Amino acid sequence: MNLSKCWIRGLAILLVLLPALTKAQNSSISLADAVELFQENSVQRMLLELEEERQKGDARTYKAFPNPEISVLHESLNAGSPNYDETTIQLSQPLELLGQSFLRKKGASILNEAAQLDFQYKEQILIGNLKSLYVEHWLLSHQLHAIEEATAVVKQAQQSAIARRDEGSYSGIELQRFSIEYTKYQKHTDKLLAELSDVQNQLKLLIFSDNTPQEIELSEDFTVIEVSVSEKSLIEYAFEYRDDLQNLELLSEAYELKYDVELRERFPDVNIDLGYKSQSNGSEGFVIGASIKLPLFNQNKGNVISTHAQARAVSTSLKLKNRSVQNEIALAYQRVVQLSDQWDSIQVFSENNDMLETARIAYQEGQYSLLELLDATEAYVTGQTLFYETIAEYNQALYKLDIVSGGKLFSNRQNIDQ
């Protein structure tokens, strides 16, 4: 009896908690939540972090000071009498007298900073892609809703037409036209569902670390919020704050330092030898010596040429990047302005919501013909599509402008209205 009561209580608790658990699995995700989930879980971001660690590891290896070498020698000479033994303990340390170790340490510090900037820039690109996908999901959801509304109206009108045909007041050709329109909208619905599923899978890949089976529900809403920043201020900000530009500047400086190191490596290092020798006859004492390699066959010419080419390549890349930044911002800014102008002329479609219902009622009451109903339905879908497409494209253009301007619009460095 007690066991049955426990089962009943357990089932009751499960029934109470089930809606809450379902809601938790399908909890809505805002754009800020999506970015936070990306930073916590994204496998792509993890790969960027690992690449940053690899670059910092290479920098640490590069600046490492040469290790000392210790050796122990023992000689036993038994050719004559008495026996004679000799033991030598020796420490050898290479000395870079031309300051290579200082230059490598300075270059490694610069490479560390460059690795962090490289990570930050690539992370911002991924976040920009995430935001663009989020807006794309929002657009497809609204387009799907408009198509479903149009499909429902056509389906209802088709059913009405079947009844009127049975009464003898409707022709089979007109009924066939409804079937064609219904099939067209249904096909459009299937296409949007496939595209929506693809975008959702891409979002899951970015914001979850595992294969999340449940559907994700996005809660952000979008509109057109114009920004009061000038193209000139965006260009100035980009030259000061863009992580990829700063990365190339640091890499250019680091490779110049590497080139200086390789130039100095043409001259051989001095090895200082310090040791202690003990002989079996009681003699003992310290041993001091030095050695130097003769640069007869290897004068480090290959490394000098290679590093010089790398330094020039990075410097040239920086020049090209500086020249392209202004053009990137100009194009992105022009796109935002164009979409803002389109928004001013397209807001009339915000009053488009009642068009479909009005057309449906008018058709049922005989005030609209078949063609007028179909034209009104098509106009509704077109208007809704243009309305939401403009909002989505504007916000995606803003995210693009934010990236190419170095994060002026949405970063913590600068407020959007400044």
CORCOR-V267327 format. One record per residue. N is the residue number from 1. RES is the residue in three letters. SS is DSSP state (H for helix, E for strand, C for the rest). BURIAL is b if it has 9 or more other ideal C-beta (glycine too) atoms within 8 Angstrom, else e. Layout:
n/res/ss/burial
N/RES/SS/BURIAL
N/RES/SS/BURIAL
//
This chain:
n/res/ss/burial
1/MET/C/e
2/ASN/H/e
3/LEU/H/e
4/SER/H/e
5/LYS/H/e
6/CYS/H/e
7/TRP/H/e
8/ILE/H/e
9/ARG/H/e
10/GLY/H/e
11/LEU/H/e
12/ALA/H/e
13/ILE/H/e
14/LEU/H/e
15/LEU/H/e
16/VAL/H/e
17/LEU/H/e
18/LEU/H/e
19/PRO/H/e
20/ALA/H/e
21/LEU/H/e
22/THR/H/e
23/LYS/H/e
24/ALA/H/e
25/GLN/H/e
26/ASN/C/b
27/SER/C/e
28/SER/E/e
29/ILE/E/b
30/SER/C/b
31/LEU/H/e
32/ALA/H/e
33/ASP/H/e
34/ALA/H/b
35/VAL/H/b
36/GLU/H/e
37/LEU/H/b
38/PHE/H/b
39/GLN/H/e
40/GLU/H/e
41/ASN/H/e
42/SER/C/b
43/VAL/H/e
44/GLN/H/b
45/ARG/H/b
46/MET/H/e
47/LEU/H/e
48/LEU/H/b
49/GLU/H/b
50/LEU/H/e
51/GLU/H/b
52/GLU/H/b
53/GLU/H/e
54/ARG/H/e
55/GLN/H/b
56/LYS/H/b
57/GLY/H/e
58/ASP/H/b
59/ALA/H/b
60/ARG/H/b
61/THR/H/e
62/TYR/H/b
63/LYS/H/b
64/ALA/C/e
65/PHE/C/e
66/PRO/C/e
67/ASN/C/e
68/PRO/C/e
69/GLU/E/e
70/ILE/E/e
71/SER/E/e
72/VAL/E/e
73/LEU/E/b
74/HIS/E/e
75/GLU/E/e
76/SER/E/e
77/LEU/E/b
78/ASN/C/e
79/ALA/C/e
80/GLY/C/e
81/SER/C/e
82/PRO/C/e
83/ASN/C/e
84/TYR/E/b
85/ASP/E/b
86/GLU/E/b
87/THR/E/b
88/THR/E/b
89/ILE/E/b
90/GLN/E/b
91/LEU/E/b
92/SER/E/b
93/GLN/E/b
94/PRO/E/e
95/LEU/E/e
96/GLU/C/b
97/LEU/C/e
98/LEU/C/e
99/GLY/C/e
100/GLN/H/b
101/SER/H/b
102/PHE/H/e
103/LEU/H/b
104/ARG/H/b
105/LYS/H/b
106/LYS/H/b
107/GLY/H/b
108/ALA/H/b
109/SER/H/b
110/ILE/H/b
111/LEU/H/b
112/ASN/H/b
113/GLU/H/b
114/ALA/H/b
115/ALA/H/b
116/GLN/H/b
117/LEU/H/b
118/ASP/H/b
119/PHE/H/b
120/GLN/H/b
121/TYR/H/b
122/LYS/H/b
123/GLU/H/b
124/GLN/H/b
125/ILE/H/b
126/LEU/H/b
127/ILE/H/b
128/GLY/H/b
129/ASN/H/b
130/LEU/H/b
131/LYS/H/b
132/SER/H/b
133/LEU/H/b
134/TYR/H/b
135/VAL/H/b
136/GLU/H/b
137/HIS/H/b
138/TRP/H/b
139/LEU/H/b
140/LEU/H/b
141/SER/H/b
142/HIS/H/b
143/GLN/H/b
144/LEU/H/b
145/HIS/H/e
146/ALA/H/b
147/ILE/H/b
148/GLU/H/b
149/GLU/H/b
150/ALA/H/b
151/THR/H/b
152/ALA/H/e
153/VAL/H/b
154/VAL/H/b
155/LYS/H/b
156/GLN/H/b
157/ALA/H/b
158/GLN/H/b
159/GLN/H/e
160/SER/H/b
161/ALA/H/b
162/ILE/H/b
163/ALA/H/e
164/ARG/H/b
165/ARG/H/b
166/ASP/H/e
167/GLU/C/e
168/GLY/C/e
169/SER/C/e
170/TYR/C/b
171/SER/C/e
172/GLY/H/e
173/ILE/H/e
174/GLU/H/b
175/LEU/H/b
176/GLN/H/e
177/ARG/H/b
178/PHE/H/b
179/SER/H/b
180/ILE/H/e
181/GLU/H/b
182/TYR/H/b
183/THR/H/e
184/LYS/H/e
185/TYR/H/b
186/GLN/H/b
187/LYS/H/e
188/HIS/H/b
189/THR/H/b
190/ASP/H/e
191/LYS/H/e
192/LEU/H/b
193/LEU/H/b
194/ALA/H/e
195/GLU/H/b
196/LEU/H/b
197/SER/H/e
198/ASP/H/e
199/VAL/H/b
200/GLN/H/b
201/ASN/H/e
202/GLN/H/b
203/LEU/H/b
204/LYS/H/b
205/LEU/H/b
206/LEU/H/b
207/ILE/H/b
208/PHE/C/b
209/SER/C/e
210/ASP/C/e
211/ASN/C/e
212/THR/C/e
213/PRO/C/e
214/GLN/C/e
215/GLU/C/e
216/ILE/C/b
217/GLU/E/e
218/LEU/E/b
219/SER/C/e
220/GLU/C/e
221/ASP/C/e
222/PHE/C/e
223/THR/C/e
224/VAL/C/b
225/ILE/C/e
226/GLU/C/e
227/VAL/C/b
228/SER/C/e
229/VAL/C/b
230/SER/C/e
231/GLU/H/e
232/LYS/H/e
233/SER/H/b
234/LEU/H/b
235/ILE/H/b
236/GLU/H/e
237/TYR/H/b
238/ALA/H/b
239/PHE/H/b
240/GLU/H/e
241/TYR/H/b
242/ARG/C/b
243/ASP/H/b
244/ASP/H/b
245/LEU/H/b
246/GLN/H/b
247/ASN/H/b
248/LEU/H/b
249/GLU/H/b
250/LEU/H/b
251/LEU/H/b
252/SER/H/b
253/GLU/H/b
254/ALA/H/b
255/TYR/H/b
256/GLU/H/b
257/LEU/H/b
258/LYS/H/b
259/TYR/H/b
260/ASP/H/b
261/VAL/H/b
262/GLU/H/b
263/LEU/H/e
264/ARG/H/b
265/GLU/C/b
266/ARG/C/b
267/PHE/C/e
268/PRO/C/e
269/ASP/C/b
270/VAL/E/b
271/ASN/E/b
272/ILE/E/b
273/ASP/E/b
274/LEU/E/b
275/GLY/E/b
276/TYR/E/b
277/LYS/E/b
278/SER/E/e
279/GLN/E/b
280/SER/C/e
281/ASN/C/e
282/GLY/C/e
283/SER/C/e
284/GLU/E/e
285/GLY/E/e
286/PHE/E/e
287/VAL/E/b
288/ILE/E/e
289/GLY/E/e
290/ALA/E/e
291/SER/E/e
292/ILE/E/e
293/LYS/C/e
294/LEU/C/e
295/PRO/C/b
296/LEU/C/e
297/PHE/C/e
298/ASN/C/e
299/GLN/C/e
300/ASN/C/b
301/LYS/H/e
302/GLY/H/e
303/ASN/H/b
304/VAL/H/b
305/ILE/H/e
306/SER/H/e
307/THR/H/b
308/HIS/H/b
309/ALA/H/e
310/GLN/H/b
311/ALA/H/b
312/ARG/H/e
313/ALA/H/e
314/VAL/H/b
315/SER/H/b
316/THR/H/e
317/SER/H/b
318/LEU/H/b
319/LYS/H/e
320/LEU/H/e
321/LYS/H/b
322/ASN/H/b
323/ARG/H/e
324/SER/H/e
325/VAL/H/b
326/GLN/H/e
327/ASN/H/e
328/GLU/H/b
329/ILE/H/b
330/ALA/H/b
331/LEU/H/e
332/ALA/H/b
333/TYR/H/b
334/GLN/H/e
335/ARG/H/b
336/VAL/H/b
337/VAL/H/e
338/GLN/H/e
339/LEU/H/b
340/SER/H/b
341/ASP/H/e
342/GLN/H/b
343/TRP/H/b
344/ASP/H/e
345/SER/H/e
346/ILE/H/b
347/GLN/H/e
348/VAL/H/e
349/PHE/H/b
350/SER/H/e
351/GLU/H/e
352/ASN/C/b
353/ASN/C/e
354/ASP/C/e
355/MET/H/b
356/LEU/H/b
357/GLU/H/e
358/THR/H/b
359/ALA/H/b
360/ARG/H/b
361/ILE/H/e
362/ALA/H/b
363/TYR/H/b
364/GLN/H/e
365/GLU/C/e
366/GLY/C/e
367/GLN/C/e
368/TYR/C/b
369/SER/C/e
370/LEU/H/b
371/LEU/H/e
372/GLU/H/b
373/LEU/H/b
374/LEU/H/b
375/ASP/H/e
376/ALA/H/b
377/THR/H/b
378/GLU/H/b
379/ALA/H/b
380/TYR/H/b
381/VAL/H/b
382/THR/H/e
383/GLY/H/b
384/GLN/H/b
385/THR/H/b
386/LEU/H/b
387/PHE/H/b
388/TYR/H/b
389/GLU/H/b
390/THR/H/b
391/ILE/H/b
392/ALA/H/b
393/GLU/H/b
394/TYR/H/b
395/ASN/H/b
396/GLN/H/b
397/ALA/H/b
398/LEU/H/b
399/TYR/H/b
400/LYS/H/b
401/LEU/H/b
402/ASP/H/b
403/ILE/H/b
404/VAL/H/b
405/SER/C/b
406/GLY/C/b
407/GLY/C/b
408/LYS/C/b
409/LEU/C/b
410/PHE/C/e
411/SER/C/b
412/ASN/C/e
413/ARG/C/e
414/GLN/C/b
415/ASN/C/e
416/ILE/C/e
417/ASP/C/e
418/GLN/C/e
//
